[in-house]
Amino acid sequence: MVGSAVCRRLQSEAGVRLITRTRAELDLEDFDAVEKLFKSERPEAVVFAAARVGGIHANNTYPVEFLTENLNAQLATIGAAYRSGVKRFLFLGSTCIYPRMAKQPITEDQLLASPLEPTNEAYALAKICGLKLCEYYRRQYGVLYHSAMPTNLYGPGDNYHPEYSHVLPALIRRFHEAKESSAPNVTIWGTGSPRREFLYVDDLADALVHLLGQTNPPDWVNVGSGRDQSILELAHLVASVVGYPGEILTDPSKPDGTPRKLTDISLLKSTGWKPRTDLKTGVEQTYEDFRSHLAAGSLRSV
Ligand SMILES: NC(=O)c1ccc[n+]([C@@H]2O[C@H](COP(=O)([O-])OP(=O)(O)OC[C@H]3O[C@@H](n4cnc5c(N)ncnc54)[C@H](OP(=O)(O)O)[C@@H]3O)[C@@H](O)[C@H]2O)c1
């Protein structure tokens, strides 16, 4: 999702030649193949948007794969980039690698300030190593390797798996299916009161290009919308965009999770960037994308 958005954003940038590889063309855990690619293509800058990602269930069940695959891909790519003369490297962290009890809204100095969330510890440890490795390359070798910490993303290219997708694409799918089947109501998990923040993926891509243009970017910087809403408010918004007329019920017997997750985006704003896409517009565009992929039989659901 992120890699495609970065490509969309850079296509409109004059003088940029994009070099991309699909997973089938290049396994980033294959150190030799990665080294060869960098030596032959010699990119000037790299945006590292690949990762093994997943929800709580996958993270909790496969910690070995989440730690080793992400570490391997990061070590192979960051090292090969440096050895081939790349001066600029932008690594993708995530706000979910901040500590479990991070102070809200989350500021950049919360990283490593207290224990991690146990369910995604392996993923967070791998990501923190990637982010720190970039910081060390910058400090030790004077190259501009730095990181962005996006909040929850949504938009074109999202994953609509019925069980494993994130809350926003899951709601789009559920309300769409409820509309199609004329279901009288849709029940959402928990009380609906936890507050969450979302950023449209094309806004993230724009922020990444902005960061690549900074001469002295922070080692890591939060990228979010800076606004949160309750899950129930989000459900009502998605239902209205989808055109679902039925009732929305909550199920307080199901767990709510953290009451609030919001990032502080003052640091990014101080560099002259702010998000553009409001949640309603972003959800409308995402629903359009969902419908066109559904019609074409190409909906991502893995
Ligand atoms: N989505 C969010 O809400 C969110 C929020 C914060 C941060 N981020 C960060 O943004 C980055 C991109 O996330 P995304 O949402 O765009 O995930 P995504 O859509 O799943 O994209 C990740 C891509 O990386 C590929 N990949 C994984 N391991 C690889 C390997 N060894 N070699 C080659 N390709 C490999 C995946 O291929 P396969 O599909 O074949 O595995 C997939 O195409 C990640 O670092 C993630 O932590 C995402």
The ligand as an SDF file (V2000), in Angstrom:
LIG
                    3D

 48 52  0  0  0  0  0  0  0  0999 V2000
   -0.4880    0.0810    6.8360 N   0  0  0  0  0  0  0  0  0  0  0  0
   -0.3570    0.7890    7.9380 C   0  0  0  0  0  0  0  0  0  0  0  0
   -1.3490    1.1440    8.5990 O   0  0  0  0  0  0  0  0  0  0  0  0
    1.0250    1.2170    8.3980 C   0  0  0  0  0  0  0  0  0  0  0  0
    1.1030    2.0610    9.5110 C   0  0  0  0  0  0  0  0  0  0  0  0
    2.3580    2.4480    9.9550 C   0  0  0  0  0  0  0  0  0  0  0  0
    3.5050    2.0190    9.2990 C   0  0  0  0  0  0  0  0  0  0  0  0
    3.3960    1.2140    8.2210 N   0  0  0  0  0  0  0  0  0  0  0  0
    4.6610    0.7640    7.5990 C   0  0  0  0  0  0  0  0  0  0  0  0
    4.6770    1.0340    6.2310 O   0  0  0  0  0  0  0  0  0  0  0  0
    5.4230    0.0190    5.5630 C   0  0  0  0  0  0  0  0  0  0  0  0
    4.5970   -0.5300    4.4180 C   0  0  0  0  0  0  0  0  0  0  0  0
    3.3800   -1.0510    4.9350 O   0  0  0  0  0  0  0  0  0  0  0  0
    2.1460   -1.3720    3.9660 P   0  0  0  0  0  0  0  0  0  0  0  0
    0.9090   -1.1060    4.7510 O   0  0  0  0  0  0  0  0  0  0  0  0
    2.3560   -0.7380    2.6620 O   0  0  0  0  0  0  0  0  0  0  0  0
    2.2920   -2.9460    3.8730 O   0  0  0  0  0  0  0  0  0  0  0  0
    2.0560   -3.8790    2.5980 P   0  0  0  0  0  0  0  0  0  0  0  0
    0.9770   -3.2960    1.7490 O   0  0  0  0  0  0  0  0  0  0  0  0
    1.8810   -5.2520    3.1090 O   0  0  0  0  0  0  0  0  0  0  0  0
    3.4180   -3.7460    1.8320 O   0  0  0  0  0  0  0  0  0  0  0  0
    4.6040   -4.3710    2.2600 C   0  0  0  0  0  0  0  0  0  0  0  0
    5.2270   -5.0090    1.0560 C   0  0  0  0  0  0  0  0  0  0  0  0
    6.5200   -5.5110    1.4060 O   0  0  0  0  0  0  0  0  0  0  0  0
    6.6790   -6.7320    0.7280 C   0  0  0  0  0  0  0  0  0  0  0  0
    7.7130   -7.5440    1.3550 N   0  0  0  0  0  0  0  0  0  0  0  0
    7.7270   -8.0600    2.5980 C   0  0  0  0  0  0  0  0  0  0  0  0
    8.8550   -8.7750    2.8040 N   0  0  0  0  0  0  0  0  0  0  0  0
    9.5620   -8.7140    1.6400 C   0  0  0  0  0  0  0  0  0  0  0  0
   10.7850   -9.2850    1.2100 C   0  0  0  0  0  0  0  0  0  0  0  0
   11.5320  -10.0740    2.0130 N   0  0  0  0  0  0  0  0  0  0  0  0
   11.2070   -9.0310   -0.0510 N   0  0  0  0  0  0  0  0  0  0  0  0
   10.4570   -8.2610   -0.8780 C   0  0  0  0  0  0  0  0  0  0  0  0
    9.2920   -7.6970   -0.5280 N   0  0  0  0  0  0  0  0  0  0  0  0
    8.8470   -7.9290    0.7180 C   0  0  0  0  0  0  0  0  0  0  0  0
    5.3170   -7.3760    0.8010 C   0  0  0  0  0  0  0  0  0  0  0  0
    5.1930   -8.4220   -0.1260 O   0  0  0  0  0  0  0  0  0  0  0  0
    4.1480   -9.6250    0.2160 P   0  0  0  0  0  0  0  0  0  0  0  0
    2.7890   -8.9980    0.2430 O   0  0  0  0  0  0  0  0  0  0  0  0
    4.3650  -10.5670   -0.9010 O   0  0  0  0  0  0  0  0  0  0  0  0
    4.5510  -10.1530    1.5510 O   0  0  0  0  0  0  0  0  0  0  0  0
    4.4280   -6.1860    0.5000 C   0  0  0  0  0  0  0  0  0  0  0  0
    4.2900   -6.0070   -0.8940 O   0  0  0  0  0  0  0  0  0  0  0  0
    5.7770   -1.0360    6.6120 C   0  0  0  0  0  0  0  0  0  0  0  0
    7.0790   -0.8160    7.0390 O   0  0  0  0  0  0  0  0  0  0  0  0
    4.8130   -0.7390    7.7370 C   0  0  0  0  0  0  0  0  0  0  0  0
    5.3540   -1.0530    8.9820 O   0  0  0  0  0  0  0  0  0  0  0  0
    2.1880    0.7950    7.7380 C   0  0  0  0  0  0  0  0  0  0  0  0
  1  2  1  0
  2  3  2  0
  2  4  1  0
  4  5  1  0
  4 48  2  0
  5  6  2  0
  6  7  1  0
  7  8  2  0
  8  9  1  0
  8 48  1  0
  9 10  1  0
  9 46  1  0
 10 11  1  0
 11 12  1  0
 11 44  1  0
 12 13  1  0
 13 14  1  0
 14 15  2  0
 14 16  1  0
 14 17  1  0
 17 18  1  0
 18 19  2  0
 18 20  1  0
 18 21  1  0
 21 22  1  0
 22 23  1  0
 23 24  1  0
 23 42  1  0
 24 25  1  0
 25 26  1  0
 25 36  1  0
 26 27  1  0
 26 35  1  0
 27 28  2  0
 28 29  1  0
 29 30  1  0
 29 35  2  0
 30 31  1  0
 30 32  2  0
 32 33  1  0
 33 34  2  0
 34 35  1  0
 36 37  1  0
 36 42  1  0
 37 38  1  0
 38 39  2  0
 38 40  1  0
 38 41  1  0
 42 43  1  0
 44 45  1  0
 44 46  1  0
 46 47  1  0
M  CHG  2   8   1  16  -1
M  END
$$$$
